[in-house]
Amino acid sequence: MEIRNDLYLGDCQDVLKKISENSVDLIFTSPPYADQRKNTYGGIRPDDYVDWFLPKTKQMLRVLKPSGTFVLNIKEKVVNGERSTYIMELILAMRKQGWLWTEEFIWHKKNCYPGKWPNRFRDSWERLLQFNKNKKFNMYQEEVMVPMGDWAKTRLKNLSETDRTRDESKVGSGFGKNISNWLTRDKAYPTNVLHLATECNNKKHSAAFPEGLPEWFIKLFTKVGDTVLDPFMGSGTTNIVANKMKRNSIGIEILQEYYDMVKSQVSPVELYLFEPKAEYEADKY
């Protein structure tokens, strides 16, 4: 099976218009956060972030398959000692645009060093927001199952009568779980909190995330031969991991330095220098 690596140099808002609609299985990306990476990406003020980002998500909505998923890694911002609401505002705006906000995952940075400010402590987590076009989408939950763990040795040791039935929740939130079903299992489904160390060995990019982050979501939402898109490619972690996992990948990067770095690390079938007036055919998917 031939695995494609299509890398584009340009603004993703322009490049995405050249990608065929309904052609991508997973979009996994981490755009510049509000007011951060000023020395590389210029920084976008929290008050301007939604207007800056929505034209890009409009194109992402177009290229994503109806069965596909968009996972957005984004971080909170504190302004004048108060949490900014720009992420919540972005979620609401994207819902109006046509996205379904299906789930929210938390990346716990388990090697985060301590710190404090006068009115708060250091964040050791980031959001991973899951958006979809439809309520039914491809999801391979068994691919991310984890060992049962030590909790099973105690939690499953002495089961009550309630643990052996699927009774209605006392708070009216649905039906409780039949815990006894887990007695013979050696694997369980994970929670929506991912415990991963931050990337420490990639000094060539200011915001490289660990390979384990895109790897987990690629397992969950794609299969071999599917297409993964990162419209803010950066150091190319998503694309490199996707190709290791035998997925096609599309990467878009606005800065020449990072584009050249990724180009030297992968063996793409096609490379593009994007110019808005160019007449080449980029609709490969």
Secondary structure as UniProt FT lines:
FT   STRAND          5..9
FT   HELIX           12..15
FT   HELIX           16..18
FT   TURN            21..22
FT   STRAND          24..29
FT   HELIX           38..41
FT   HELIX           46..63
FT   STRAND          64..74
FT   STRAND          78..79
FT   TURN            80..81
FT   STRAND          82..83
FT   HELIX           86..97
FT   STRAND          100..109
FT   TURN            110..111
FT   STRAND          116..117
FT   TURN            118..119
FT   STRAND          120..121
FT   STRAND          125..132
FT   HELIX           141..144
FT   STRAND          146..147
FT   HELIX           151..155
FT   TURN            156..157
FT   HELIX           162..164
FT   TURN            170..171
FT   HELIX           179..182
FT   TURN            183..184
FT   STRAND          187..188
FT   STRAND          193..196
FT   TURN            203..204
FT   TURN            206..207
FT   HELIX           212..221
FT   TURN            224..225
FT   STRAND          227..230
FT   TURN            234..235
FT   HELIX           237..244
FT   TURN            245..246
FT   STRAND          248..253
FT   HELIX           256..265
FT   STRAND          270..273
FT   TURN            276..277
//
